[in-house]
Structure formats: structure tokens, C-alpha cells
Amino acid sequence: MIYLQEYDFDWRVVTDRWPLFVQGAWLDVRIAVFGFAFAAAIGLIFALLRTSGVRVFTIPSFAYVQLMRGIPLYVMLLWIYFGIAAVLGITFTNIEAMVIALALTGSGYTTEIFRAGLAAIDRGQMEAARSIGLSRVRTYSHVILPQAFRIVVPPLGNTFVGLLKGATIASLIAVPDMVFVANDLNVTLFTPFEVFAAVAIILVVLVFFFSAVLYLVERSLRIA
């Protein structure tokens, strides 16, 4: 049987400190943007290697994707921030470690997204471009990749949203994001419902905003 206990709601804990939540949310967004940018760049490189048809490239790139998709973000973050420093003596700031963790784990997914996008382009277009004298590099940059980007925008948008939500675990290594602010307020004032509800609301608003931006990007890239 469930018993309801008395709980004194105090939303002033959130409203009086709203600038702290906004600053923390902005930090999460910046971390997610940088992490996603690196993840997309790494993913594109490994996708090109996987579709190259050269086994010396395809096998390592396949192994990389499975490794990055298999390691949880939480484990990757702690390994980069604490493990590498302890073993190799290479230290990263807490924000750098979070960006790197997002970039590596995210690249496992962006690689597969780009690979699928490249595979969706008819190989006849590659042959046609080469037949008129375009080099392999110019064929990819002027023919293949522009079409592939139209295909991969929606799944890349979903990946960014996932990285944005993943960025909130940065509080584990004392990054002063919105979850860190919420945890600090909860410890000092014991208002778990209010502070974490504020975090949830901010995340939902951010997801709606970036989903709208993604929709506009898709429309601009749509071929009439």
C-alpha cells in the first residue's frame, strides 16, 4: 500500500535561482555542441574508411565503431578524466573530458549514420562523375556528400539530442551544469522535486527548440 507523505513545495528555490539554472543549461548546450561537432567529424572519417573497400581500413573502422558503441558514456567519462590521468599522466579539465567522452561515444553512432547515408547513394553517380574526369575527392565533395548530407540530417539530429541529454552527467566530475546546480540545492535545502523538475523542464524546452531547428534545416535541404 502506498502512503502519501507531506511535502512542502517551495518553487522559490527554483525561481529565485533561475539564472543559475540557465547558466548551467547553457554550459550543457555548449558541451553538447562541441562534442557533437567532433563526433560528426570523426564519424564522417570512419564512414569513408568503412566504405572504401580496402580491408586494411574497413576492419579497424568496424572494430572502432563496435568499441565506441559498446562503452557507456558514464564509463568513458570516468576513464578519460581519472583513468588516463592515473596511467598516462595526461590530464584534462572536467569540461574537456566531457567533450571528449561525448565525441568518442557519439562517433560510434555518427559513423553508422554517415555510412548508411553514403550507401544510399546510387553507385552509378560515382561512376558517372569519374567518367567525366572528376577525381575521387571531387566526386565525394561535389556529388556524393551533398546528397548524403540530406539523408543523414534527421538521424544526426537525434544523435545530437542524445548527446545533449548525455551531457548532463558532467556533474559527476564537478562541471557546474544545471544538474550540478540542482544537486547542490537538493543537498542544502532538500527540495528534490522542484530542482529536478526544473532540470526536466529545461531539457524538454531545449529538445523542442533543437527539434524545430532540425525541421527547418530539413526543409531547407529538401529537394522540390
NORVEN-V953888 format. One record per backbone hydrogen bond with DSSP energy under -0.5 kcal/mol. NH is the residue of the N-H (numbers start at 1). CO is the residue of the C=O. If there is no record, write none. Layout:
# NORVEN-V953888
nh: [NH & NH]
co: [CO & CO]
This chain:
# NORVEN-V953888
nh: [5 & 9 & 13 & 14 & 15 & 16 & 17 & 18 & 20 & 21 & 22 & 23 & 24 & 25 & 26 & 27 & 28 & 29 & 30 & 31 & 32 & 33 & 34 & 35 & 36 & 37 & 38 & 39 & 40 & 41 & 42 & 43 & 44 & 45 & 46 & 47 & 48 & 49 & 50 & 51 & 52 & 55 & 57 & 58 & 59 & 61 & 62 & 63 & 64 & 65 & 66 & 67 & 68 & 69 & 70 & 71 & 72 & 76 & 77 & 78 & 79 & 80 & 81 & 82 & 83 & 84 & 86 & 87 & 88 & 89 & 89 & 90 & 91 & 97 & 98 & 99 & 100 & 101 & 102 & 103 & 104 & 105 & 106 & 107 & 108 & 108 & 109 & 109 & 110 & 111 & 112 & 113 & 114 & 115 & 116 & 117 & 118 & 119 & 120 & 121 & 125 & 126 & 127 & 128 & 129 & 130 & 131 & 132 & 133 & 134 & 139 & 140 & 141 & 142 & 143 & 144 & 145 & 147 & 148 & 149 & 150 & 151 & 151 & 152 & 153 & 156 & 157 & 158 & 159 & 160 & 161 & 162 & 163 & 164 & 165 & 166 & 167 & 168 & 169 & 170 & 171 & 172 & 173 & 174 & 175 & 176 & 177 & 178 & 181 & 182 & 183 & 184 & 185 & 186 & 187 & 188 & 189 & 190 & 190 & 195 & 196 & 197 & 198 & 199 & 200 & 201 & 202 & 203 & 204 & 205 & 206 & 207 & 208 & 209 & 210 & 211 & 212 & 213 & 214 & 215 & 216 & 217 & 218 & 219 & 220 & 221 & 222 & 222 & 224]
co: [3 & 7 & 10 & 11 & 11 & 12 & 14 & 15 & 17 & 17 & 18 & 19 & 20 & 21 & 22 & 23 & 24 & 25 & 26 & 27 & 28 & 29 & 30 & 31 & 32 & 33 & 34 & 35 & 36 & 37 & 38 & 39 & 40 & 41 & 42 & 43 & 44 & 45 & 46 & 47 & 49 & 53 & 54 & 54 & 55 & 57 & 58 & 59 & 60 & 61 & 62 & 63 & 64 & 65 & 66 & 67 & 70 & 72 & 73 & 74 & 75 & 76 & 77 & 78 & 78 & 79 & 82 & 83 & 84 & 84 & 85 & 84 & 89 & 93 & 94 & 95 & 96 & 97 & 98 & 99 & 100 & 101 & 102 & 103 & 104 & 105 & 105 & 106 & 106 & 107 & 108 & 109 & 110 & 111 & 112 & 113 & 114 & 115 & 116 & 118 & 122 & 122 & 123 & 124 & 125 & 126 & 127 & 128 & 130 & 129 & 135 & 136 & 137 & 138 & 139 & 139 & 140 & 143 & 144 & 145 & 146 & 147 & 148 & 148 & 149 & 152 & 153 & 154 & 155 & 156 & 157 & 158 & 159 & 160 & 161 & 162 & 163 & 165 & 166 & 167 & 168 & 169 & 170 & 171 & 170 & 174 & 175 & 24 & 177 & 178 & 179 & 180 & 181 & 182 & 183 & 184 & 185 & 185 & 186 & 191 & 192 & 193 & 194 & 195 & 196 & 197 & 198 & 199 & 200 & 201 & 202 & 203 & 204 & 205 & 206 & 207 & 208 & 209 & 210 & 211 & 212 & 213 & 214 & 215 & 216 & 217 & 218 & 219 & 222]
